[in-house]
Amino acid sequence: MNTAPLLAAGPAIHIHLAATLAALLLGFVMLVRRKGTAWHKRLGWLWVLLMLTAAVSSFWITGLTGARFSPIHALSVLVLVAVPAAVYAIRRGRLQTHRRAMMALYFTGLVLPGLFTLLPARLLGGLVFGN
Protein backbone atom coordinates (compact mmCIF):
# COMPACT_ATOMS: atom_id res chain seq x y z
CA MET A 1 0.00 0.00 0.00
CA ASN A 2 1.59 3.22 -1.20
CA THR A 3 0.18 6.19 0.73
CA ALA A 4 2.53 8.75 -0.85
CA PRO A 5 0.05 9.94 -3.53
CA LEU A 6 -2.66 10.46 -0.91
CA LEU A 7 -0.30 12.29 1.43
CA ALA A 8 0.86 14.47 -1.48
CA ALA A 9 -2.71 15.31 -2.53
CA GLY A 10 -4.02 18.78 -1.93
CA PRO A 11 -6.23 19.87 0.96
CA ALA A 12 -9.39 19.67 -1.17
CA ILE A 13 -8.87 15.92 -1.57
CA HIS A 14 -8.21 15.47 2.14
CA ILE A 15 -11.34 17.44 3.08
CA HIS A 16 -13.42 15.63 0.48
CA LEU A 17 -12.17 12.20 1.52
CA ALA A 18 -12.71 12.87 5.23
CA ALA A 19 -16.23 14.19 4.63
CA THR A 20 -17.25 11.36 2.30
CA LEU A 21 -15.85 8.59 4.51
CA ALA A 22 -17.53 10.07 7.58
CA ALA A 23 -20.81 10.51 5.66
CA LEU A 24 -20.60 6.95 4.37
CA LEU A 25 -20.16 5.54 7.87
CA LEU A 26 -22.71 7.84 9.50
CA GLY A 27 -25.17 7.24 6.66
CA PHE A 28 -24.98 3.50 7.27
CA VAL A 29 -25.67 4.07 10.96
CA MET A 30 -28.61 6.28 10.06
CA LEU A 31 -30.03 3.63 7.73
CA VAL A 32 -30.00 0.88 10.36
CA ARG A 33 -31.03 2.86 13.44
CA ARG A 34 -34.53 3.82 14.47
CA LYS A 35 -35.86 6.89 12.67
CA GLY A 36 -37.50 9.99 14.11
CA THR A 37 -35.62 10.01 17.41
CA ALA A 38 -33.74 13.01 18.78
CA TRP A 39 -30.47 11.22 17.95
CA HIS A 40 -31.63 10.58 14.40
CA LYS A 41 -32.31 14.29 13.98
CA ARG A 42 -28.96 15.35 15.49
CA LEU A 43 -26.98 12.83 13.49
CA GLY A 44 -29.02 13.75 10.42
CA TRP A 45 -27.87 17.37 10.65
CA LEU A 46 -24.27 16.17 10.93
CA TRP A 47 -24.78 13.95 7.86
CA VAL A 48 -26.23 16.92 5.94
CA LEU A 49 -23.18 19.01 6.86
CA LEU A 50 -20.82 16.22 5.78
CA MET A 51 -22.61 15.75 2.46
CA LEU A 52 -22.57 19.47 1.69
CA THR A 53 -18.88 19.64 2.63
CA ALA A 54 -18.12 16.72 0.33
CA ALA A 55 -20.08 18.28 -2.52
CA VAL A 56 -18.53 21.74 -2.21
CA SER A 57 -14.98 20.42 -1.76
CA SER A 58 -15.33 18.35 -4.94
CA PHE A 59 -15.32 21.50 -7.07
CA TRP A 60 -11.63 21.96 -6.20
CA ILE A 61 -10.81 18.42 -7.34
CA THR A 62 -10.23 18.53 -11.07
CA GLY A 63 -8.26 16.90 -13.82
CA LEU A 64 -10.10 13.59 -14.22
CA THR A 65 -10.89 14.30 -17.87
CA GLY A 66 -8.25 16.94 -18.43
CA ALA A 67 -10.90 19.63 -18.10
CA ARG A 68 -11.78 21.76 -15.09
CA PHE A 69 -14.90 19.71 -14.33
CA SER A 70 -15.86 16.18 -15.22
CA PRO A 71 -19.24 14.44 -15.39
CA ILE A 72 -18.82 13.31 -11.77
CA HIS A 73 -19.28 16.93 -10.71
CA ALA A 74 -22.93 16.60 -11.75
CA LEU A 75 -23.33 14.44 -8.65
CA SER A 76 -22.06 17.32 -6.55
CA VAL A 77 -24.67 19.61 -8.05
CA LEU A 78 -27.30 16.94 -7.40
CA VAL A 79 -26.23 16.75 -3.74
CA LEU A 80 -26.34 20.54 -3.39
CA VAL A 81 -29.94 20.52 -4.66
CA ALA A 82 -31.23 17.26 -3.15
CA VAL A 83 -29.95 17.67 0.41
CA PRO A 84 -31.83 20.93 1.05
CA ALA A 85 -34.87 19.47 -0.74
CA ALA A 86 -34.83 16.43 1.56
CA VAL A 87 -34.55 18.64 4.63
CA TYR A 88 -37.40 20.79 3.33
CA ALA A 89 -39.50 17.67 2.79
CA ILE A 90 -39.16 16.46 6.37
CA ARG A 91 -39.82 19.96 7.71
CA ARG A 92 -43.09 19.88 5.76
CA GLY A 93 -43.98 16.43 7.09
CA ARG A 94 -43.39 14.59 3.82
CA LEU A 95 -41.75 11.56 5.38
CA GLN A 96 -41.73 9.31 2.30
CA THR A 97 -40.21 12.04 0.12
CA HIS A 98 -37.54 12.65 2.75
CA ARG A 99 -36.80 8.93 3.16
CA ARG A 100 -36.52 8.30 -0.59
CA ALA A 101 -34.34 11.36 -1.13
CA MET A 102 -31.95 10.50 1.69
CA MET A 103 -31.61 6.88 0.62
CA ALA A 104 -31.05 7.93 -3.00
CA LEU A 105 -28.43 10.43 -1.87
CA TYR A 106 -26.65 7.80 0.18
CA PHE A 107 -26.45 5.29 -2.65
CA THR A 108 -26.04 7.58 -5.67
CA GLY A 109 -24.01 10.26 -3.89
CA LEU A 110 -21.72 8.06 -1.79
CA VAL A 111 -21.81 4.32 -2.47
CA LEU A 112 -21.81 4.36 -6.28
CA PRO A 113 -19.16 7.08 -6.69
CA GLY A 114 -17.16 5.39 -3.93
CA LEU A 115 -17.01 2.22 -5.99
CA PHE A 116 -15.69 4.19 -8.97
CA THR A 117 -12.92 5.69 -6.83
CA LEU A 118 -11.65 2.15 -6.28
CA LEU A 119 -10.76 1.70 -9.95
CA PRO A 120 -7.02 0.97 -10.25
CA ALA A 121 -6.23 4.19 -12.15
CA ARG A 122 -7.80 6.38 -9.43
CA LEU A 123 -6.04 7.66 -6.31
CA LEU A 124 -7.92 5.45 -3.83
CA GLY A 125 -7.86 2.45 -6.14
CA GLY A 126 -4.08 2.71 -6.29
CA LEU A 127 -3.93 3.10 -2.54
CA VAL A 128 -6.12 0.05 -1.84
CA PHE A 129 -5.02 -2.29 -4.63
CA GLY A 130 -1.56 -0.94 -5.51
CA ASN A 131 -0.42 0.19 -8.93
N, CA and C atoms as a LAMMPS dump frame, in Angstrom:
ITEM: TIMESTEP
0
ITEM: NUMBER OF ATOMS
393
ITEM: BOX BOUNDS ff ff ff
-5.0000000000000000e+02 5.0000000000000000e+02
-5.0000000000000000e+02 5.0000000000000000e+02
-5.0000000000000000e+02 5.0000000000000000e+02
ITEM: ATOMS id mol type element x y z
1 1 1 N 0.847 -1.173 0
2 1 2 C 0 0 0
3 1 3 C 0.891 1.233 0
4 2 1 N 0.789 2.015 -1.057
5 2 2 C 1.592 3.221 -1.202
6 2 3 C 0.729 4.438 -0.855
7 3 1 N 0.981 5.042 0.281
8 3 2 C 0.185 6.185 0.727
9 3 3 C 0.745 7.519 0.245
10 4 1 N 1.893 7.507 -0.421
11 4 2 C 2.53 8.75 -0.851
12 4 3 C 1.625 9.621 -1.72
13 5 1 N 0.917 9.072 -2.731
14 5 2 C 0.047 9.941 -3.53
15 5 3 C -1.069 10.6 -2.703
16 6 1 N -1.616 9.877 -1.76
17 6 2 C -2.664 10.456 -0.91
18 6 3 C -2.091 11.544 -0.021
19 7 1 N -0.929 11.286 0.558
20 7 2 C -0.302 12.287 1.427
21 7 3 C 0.108 13.532 0.639
22 8 1 N 0.454 13.35 -0.638
23 8 2 C 0.862 14.471 -1.482
24 8 3 C -0.32 15.225 -2.081
25 9 1 N -1.513 14.663 -1.965
26 9 2 C -2.705 15.307 -2.532
27 9 3 C -2.992 16.614 -1.804
28 10 1 N -3.704 17.487 -2.493
29 10 2 C -4.02 18.784 -1.934
30 10 3 C -5.077 18.72 -0.836
31 11 1 N -5.267 19.833 -0.142
32 11 2 C -6.232 19.874 0.958
33 11 3 C -7.668 19.588 0.519
34 12 1 N -8.018 19.935 -0.698
35 12 2 C -9.387 19.665 -1.168
36 12 3 C -9.666 18.167 -1.161
37 13 1 N -8.684 17.372 -1.561
38 13 2 C -8.867 15.921 -1.573
39 13 3 C -8.966 15.391 -0.153
40 14 1 N -8.152 15.915 0.746
41 14 2 C -8.209 15.472 2.143
42 14 3 C -9.559 15.816 2.779
43 15 1 N -10.036 17.023 2.547
44 15 2 C -11.337 17.444 3.085
45 15 3 C -12.438 16.586 2.485
46 16 1 N -12.394 16.409 1.173
47 16 2 C -13.419 15.626 0.476
48 16 3 C -13.431 14.178 0.964
49 17 1 N -12.272 13.592 1.075
50 17 2 C -12.173 12.204 1.516
51 17 3 C -12.667 12.045 2.955
52 18 1 N -12.263 12.948 3.836
53 18 2 C -12.709 12.874 5.232
54 18 3 C -14.225 13.014 5.326
55 19 1 N -14.781 13.963 4.588
56 19 2 C -16.233 14.192 4.634
57 19 3 C -16.992 13.008 4.043
58 20 1 N -16.52 12.471 2.927
59 20 2 C -17.246 11.363 2.303
60 20 3 C -17.145 10.087 3.127
61 21 1 N -15.979 9.797 3.684
62 21 2 C -15.855 8.591 4.506
63 21 3 C -16.711 8.696 5.771
64 22 1 N -16.699 9.87 6.393
65 22 2 C -17.532 10.07 7.581
66 22 3 C -19.017 9.981 7.223
67 23 1 N -19.41 10.566 6.095
68 23 2 C -20.811 10.514 5.656
69 23 3 C -21.217 9.088 5.299
70 24 1 N -20.311 8.337 4.716
71 24 2 C -20.598 6.946 4.373
72 24 3 C -20.859 6.125 5.636
73 25 1 N -20.005 6.271 6.615
74 25 2 C -20.162 5.537 7.872
75 25 3 C -21.402 6.001 8.631
76 26 1 N -21.548 7.303 8.783
77 26 2 C -22.706 7.84 9.502
78 26 3 C -24.006 7.513 8.767
79 27 1 N -23.976 7.571 7.452
80 27 2 C -25.166 7.236 6.663
81 27 3 C -25.604 5.804 6.89
82 28 1 N -24.641 4.895 6.984
83 28 2 C -24.981 3.503 7.268
84 28 3 C -25.641 3.386 8.641
85 29 1 N -25.083 4.072 9.616
86 29 2 C -25.668 4.069 10.964
87 29 3 C -27.091 4.606 10.908
88 30 1 N -27.285 5.67 10.173
89 30 2 C -28.608 6.283 10.058
90 30 3 C -29.612 5.338 9.395
91 31 1 N -29.139 4.558 8.425
92 31 2 C -30.027 3.629 7.734
93 31 3 C -30.493 2.488 8.635
94 32 1 N -29.641 2.043 9.538
95 32 2 C -29.996 0.88 10.355
96 32 3 C -30.615 1.239 11.704
97 33 1 N -30.463 2.452 12.15
98 33 2 C -31.033 2.862 13.442
99 33 3 C -32.487 3.279 13.298
100 34 1 N -33.137 3.385 14.421
101 34 2 C -34.526 3.823 14.474
102 34 3 C -34.632 5.279 14
103 35 1 N -35.67 5.549 13.247
104 35 2 C -35.859 6.889 12.666
105 35 3 C -36.762 7.738 13.557
106 36 1 N -36.62 9.054 13.429
107 36 2 C -37.499 9.989 14.107
108 36 3 C -37.11 10.341 15.528
109 37 1 N -36.055 9.724 16.045
110 37 2 C -35.621 10.015 17.413
111 37 3 C -34.819 11.312 17.441
112 38 1 N -34.566 11.808 18.645
113 38 2 C -33.741 13.01 18.782
114 38 3 C -32.334 12.757 18.238
115 39 1 N -31.788 11.553 18.475
116 39 2 C -30.466 11.22 17.948
117 39 3 C -30.473 11.171 16.434
118 40 1 N -31.531 10.633 15.853
119 40 2 C -31.634 10.583 14.396
120 40 3 C -31.582 11.999 13.828
121 41 1 N -32.286 12.896 14.465
122 41 2 C -32.307 14.289 13.979
123 41 3 C -30.94 14.948 14.133
124 42 1 N -30.292 14.75 15.274
125 42 2 C -28.965 15.349 15.486
126 42 3 C -27.94 14.783 14.509
127 43 1 N -27.92 13.456 14.412
128 43 2 C -26.977 12.829 13.487
129 43 3 C -27.313 13.173 12.044
130 44 1 N -28.6 13.357 11.762
131 44 2 C -29.022 13.753 10.421
132 44 3 C -28.454 15.104 10.02
133 45 1 N -28.452 16.045 10.951
134 45 2 C -27.872 17.366 10.645
135 45 3 C -26.371 17.255 10.398
136 46 1 N -25.701 16.388 11.157
137 46 2 C -24.274 16.168 10.925
138 46 3 C -24.055 15.55 9.544
139 47 1 N -24.902 14.583 9.174
140 47 2 C -24.782 13.95 7.865
141 47 3 C -24.994 14.978 6.748
142 48 1 N -25.966 15.851 6.918
143 48 2 C -26.227 16.916 5.941
144 48 3 C -24.986 17.797 5.785
145 49 1 N -24.387 18.186 6.894
146 49 2 C -23.18 19.014 6.855
147 49 3 C -22.037 18.28 6.142
148 50 1 N -21.873 17 6.438
149 50 2 C -20.824 16.218 5.779
150 50 3 C -21.062 16.11 4.275
151 51 1 N -22.299 15.867 3.883
152 51 2 C -22.615 15.751 2.455
153 51 3 C -22.381 17.072 1.727
154 52 1 N -22.779 18.168 2.324
155 52 2 C -22.569 19.471 1.689
156 52 3 C -21.079 19.797 1.614
157 53 1 N -20.332 19.441 2.647
158 53 2 C -18.88 19.643 2.632
159 53 3 C -18.239 18.82 1.514
160 54 1 N -18.654 17.573 1.389
161 54 2 C -18.117 16.719 0.331
162 54 3 C -18.442 17.29 -1.044
163 55 1 N -19.67 17.746 -1.219
164 55 2 C -20.075 18.282 -2.523
165 55 3 C -19.299 19.552 -2.868
166 56 1 N -19.222 20.473 -1.936
167 56 2 C -18.533 21.739 -2.214
168 56 3 C -17.038 21.507 -2.441
169 57 1 N -16.427 20.67 -1.609
170 57 2 C -14.984 20.425 -1.764
171 57 3 C -14.654 19.76 -3.098
172 58 1 N -15.6 19.04 -3.675
173 58 2 C -15.33 18.354 -4.944
174 58 3 C -15.047 19.323 -6.091
175 59 1 N -15.534 20.543 -5.985
176 59 2 C -15.319 21.502 -7.068
177 59 3 C -13.865 21.967 -7.165
178 60 1 N -13.061 21.657 -6.156
179 60 2 C -11.632 21.961 -6.202
180 60 3 C -10.811 20.737 -6.601
181 61 1 N -11.494 19.631 -6.872
182 61 2 C -10.814 18.416 -7.338
183 61 3 C -11.083 18.305 -8.829
184 62 1 N -10.049 18.498 -9.614
185 62 2 C -10.226 18.533 -11.071
186 62 3 C -9.162 17.682 -11.743
187 63 1 N -9.287 17.57 -13.033
188 63 2 C -8.26 16.896 -13.816
189 63 3 C -8.591 15.493 -14.241
190 64 1 N -9.744 14.965 -13.858
191 64 2 C -10.098 13.593 -14.222
192 64 3 C -10.159 13.429 -15.736
193 65 1 N -10.765 14.384 -16.409
194 65 2 C -10.895 14.297 -17.867
195 65 3 C -9.956 15.26 -18.583
196 66 1 N -9.122 15.945 -17.84
197 66 2 C -8.246 16.944 -18.43
198 66 3 C -8.89 18.315 -18.449
199 67 1 N -10.174 18.368 -18.149
200 67 2 C -10.902 19.634 -18.102
201 67 3 C -11.064 20.055 -16.644
202 68 1 N -11.555 21.251 -16.456
203 68 2 C -11.782 21.76 -15.088
204 68 3 C -12.762 20.867 -14.344
205 69 1 N -13.89 20.565 -14.961
206 69 2 C -14.898 19.715 -14.333
207 69 3 C -15.146 18.484 -15.185
208 70 1 N -15.556 17.419 -14.524
209 70 2 C -15.861 16.177 -15.219
210 70 3 C -17.324 15.825 -14.95
211 71 1 N -17.836 14.823 -15.615
212 71 2 C -19.238 14.438 -15.394
213 71 3 C -19.558 14.088 -13.939
214 72 1 N -18.58 13.649 -13.174
215 72 2 C -18.825 13.307 -11.766
216 72 3 C -19.247 14.535 -10.957
217 73 1 N -18.877 15.71 -11.42
218 73 2 C -19.279 16.928 -10.713
219 73 3 C -20.789 17.157 -10.775
220 74 1 N -21.458 16.509 -11.713
221 74 2 C -22.926 16.603 -11.754
222 74 3 C -23.519 16.011 -10.475
223 75 1 N -22.866 14.996 -9.92
224 75 2 C -23.329 14.444 -8.647
225 75 3 C -23.228 15.466 -7.525
226 76 1 N -22.205 16.285 -7.569
227 76 2 C -22.055 17.324 -6.547
228 76 3 C -23.188 18.332 -6.641
229 77 1 N -23.548 18.696 -7.851
230 77 2 C -24.674 19.612 -8.047
231 77 3 C -25.959 18.952 -7.554
232 78 1 N -26.133 17.678 -7.875
233 78 2 C -27.3 16.936 -7.397
234 78 3 C -27.375 16.961 -5.87
235 79 1 N -26.258 16.731 -5.204
236 79 2 C -26.232 16.75 -3.74
237 79 3 C -26.599 18.135 -3.218
238 80 1 N -26.053 19.168 -3.836
239 80 2 C -26.34 20.539 -3.388
240 80 3 C -27.803 20.916 -3.549
241 81 1 N -28.507 20.267 -4.457
242 81 2 C -29.941 20.516 -4.655
243 81 3 C -30.782 19.556 -3.801
244 82 1 N -30.399 18.282 -3.802
245 82 2 C -31.229 17.257 -3.152
246 82 3 C -31.17 17.291 -1.632
247 83 1 N -30.036 17.627 -1.053
248 83 2 C -29.949 17.67 0.414
249 83 3 C -30.903 18.717 0.987
250 84 1 N -30.854 19.967 0.518
251 84 2 C -31.829 20.929 1.046
252 84 3 C -33.277 20.527 0.742
253 85 1 N -33.51 19.902 -0.403
254 85 2 C -34.872 19.472 -0.743
255 85 3 C -35.348 18.388 0.225
256 86 1 N -34.467 17.487 0.61
257 86 2 C -34.83 16.429 1.555
258 86 3 C -35.099 17.002 2.941
259 87 1 N -34.316 17.981 3.338
260 87 2 C -34.546 18.641 4.628
261 87 3 C -35.884 19.383 4.584
262 88 1 N -36.126 20.07 3.494
263 88 2 C -37.395 20.785 3.329
264 88 3 C -38.574 19.812 3.402
265 89 1 N -38.422 18.66 2.789
266 89 2 C -39.504 17.665 2.786
267 89 3 C -39.854 17.223 4.194
268 90 1 N -38.863 16.937 5.009
269 90 2 C -39.16 16.464 6.367
270 90 3 C -39.723 17.597 7.215
271 91 1 N -39.282 18.806 6.97
272 91 2 C -39.822 19.957 7.711
273 91 3 C -41.285 20.195 7.37
274 92 1 N -41.698 19.749 6.199
275 92 2 C -43.094 19.885 5.761
276 92 3 C -43.896 18.619 6.048
277 93 1 N -43.274 17.646 6.714
278 93 2 C -43.984 16.434 7.087
279 93 3 C -44.101 15.398 5.986
280 94 1 N -43.347 15.553 4.926
281 94 2 C -43.392 14.592 3.818
282 94 3 C -42.333 13.516 4.042
283 95 1 N -42.671 12.593 4.921
284 95 2 C -41.747 11.557 5.375
285 95 3 C -41.246 10.678 4.24
286 96 1 N -42.143 10.201 3.388
287 96 2 C -41.727 9.308 2.298
288 96 3 C -40.793 10.009 1.31
289 97 1 N -41.076 11.27 1.016
290 97 2 C -40.205 12.038 0.12
291 97 3 C -38.827 12.182 0.747
292 98 1 N -38.8 12.504 2.021
293 98 2 C -37.541 12.651 2.749
294 98 3 C -36.77 11.326 2.738
295 99 1 N -37.447 10.254 3.087
296 99 2 C -36.803 8.934 3.156
297 99 3 C -36.223 8.529 1.802
298 100 1 N -37.009 8.667 0.748
299 100 2 C -36.52 8.297 -0.591
300 100 3 C -35.333 9.158 -1.015
301 101 1 N -35.42 10.453 -0.738
302 101 2 C -34.339 11.363 -1.129
303 101 3 C -33.045 11.035 -0.385
304 102 1 N -33.154 10.789 0.904
305 102 2 C -31.954 10.501 1.694
306 102 3 C -31.327 9.167 1.299
307 103 1 N -32.154 8.168 1.052
308 103 2 C -31.615 6.88 0.618
309 103 3 C -30.972 7 -0.762
310 104 1 N -31.615 7.727 -1.659
311 104 2 C -31.051 7.934 -2.996
312 104 3 C -29.73 8.689 -2.906
313 105 1 N -29.669 9.691 -2.052
314 105 2 C -28.427 10.432 -1.872
315 105 3 C -27.318 9.535 -1.338
316 106 1 N -27.658 8.685 -0.399
317 106 2 C -26.649 7.798 0.176
318 106 3 C -26.067 6.882 -0.901
319 107 1 N -26.936 6.261 -1.671
320 107 2 C -26.45 5.287 -2.65
321 107 3 C -25.883 5.931 -3.909
322 108 1 N -26.546 6.974 -4.435
323 108 2 C -26.036 7.58 -5.672
324 108 3 C -24.997 8.662 -5.413
325 109 1 N -24.97 9.203 -4.207
326 109 2 C -24.011 10.259 -3.894
327 109 3 C -22.781 9.781 -3.149
328 110 1 N -22.861 8.574 -2.553
329 110 2 C -21.722 8.057 -1.795
330 110 3 C -21.281 6.661 -2.242
331 111 1 N -22.187 5.707 -2.204
332 111 2 C -21.811 4.317 -2.474
333 111 3 C -21.354 4.142 -3.921
334 112 1 N -22.158 4.534 -4.869
335 112 2 C -21.807 4.357 -6.284
336 112 3 C -20.531 5.1 -6.67
337 113 1 N -20.424 6.401 -6.358
338 113 2 C -19.16 7.085 -6.687
339 113 3 C -17.975 6.488 -5.928
340 114 1 N -18.225 6.012 -4.702
341 114 2 C -17.159 5.39 -3.927
342 114 3 C -16.601 4.166 -4.614
343 115 1 N -17.479 3.389 -5.243
344 115 2 C -17.013 2.219 -5.986
345 115 3 C -16.135 2.628 -7.164
346 116 1 N -16.497 3.723 -7.838
347 116 2 C -15.693 4.19 -8.967
348 116 3 C -14.325 4.699 -8.521
349 117 1 N -14.228 5.213 -7.297
350 117 2 C -12.919 5.688 -6.829
351 117 3 C -11.959 4.534 -6.569
352 118 1 N -12.501 3.319 -6.516
353 118 2 C -11.649 2.153 -6.282
354 118 3 C -11.081 1.555 -7.561
355 119 1 N -11.376 2.168 -8.708
356 119 2 C -10.76 1.704 -9.955
357 119 3 C -9.242 1.863 -9.844
358 120 1 N -8.48 0.943 -10.42
359 120 2 C -7.021 0.97 -10.249
360 120 3 C -6.342 2.27 -10.673
361 121 1 N -6.876 2.959 -11.658
362 121 2 C -6.234 4.187 -12.145
363 121 3 C -6.52 5.394 -11.252
364 122 1 N -7.438 5.259 -10.306
365 122 2 C -7.798 6.379 -9.432
366 122 3 C -6.927 6.383 -8.185
367 123 1 N -6.888 7.497 -7.486
368 123 2 C -6.041 7.658 -6.306
369 123 3 C -6.338 6.584 -5.25
370 124 1 N -7.595 6.426 -4.867
371 124 2 C -7.922 5.447 -3.828
372 124 3 C -7.767 4.026 -4.315
373 125 1 N -8.066 3.783 -5.588
374 125 2 C -7.863 2.447 -6.135
375 125 3 C -6.401 2.047 -6.068
376 126 1 N -5.52 2.972 -6.403
377 126 2 C -4.084 2.713 -6.295
378 126 3 C -3.652 2.503 -4.86
379 127 1 N -4.272 3.234 -3.957
380 127 2 C -3.935 3.103 -2.54
381 127 3 C -4.362 1.734 -2.006
382 128 1 N -5.576 1.311 -2.358
383 128 2 C -6.115 0.053 -1.839
384 128 3 C -5.516 -1.154 -2.542
385 129 1 N -5.427 -1.101 -3.862
386 129 2 C -5.02 -2.285 -4.63
387 129 3 C -3.595 -2.216 -5.15
388 130 1 N -2.933 -1.101 -4.977
389 130 2 C -1.564 -0.943 -5.508
390 130 3 C -1.592 -0.623 -6.982
391 131 1 N -0.479 -0.167 -7.503
392 131 2 C -0.417 0.186 -8.932
393 131 3 C 0.204 -0.905 -9.743
